[in-house]
Amino acid sequence: MGVEHQVTVPNHDPLRVGTLGAILDGVARHHGISRDELIRLILG
């Protein structure tokens, strides 16, 4: 089974683009894929 990965998402309204990018980069890095690939997987 995979290793758990926790991400803290700030409760800001709106969430800044740089913050969102950093979150996406961290998740993509954890899964060993690029940010673009992660976005394609999320958006279908």
Secondary structure as UniProt FT lines:
FT   HELIX           17..31
FT   HELIX           35..43
//
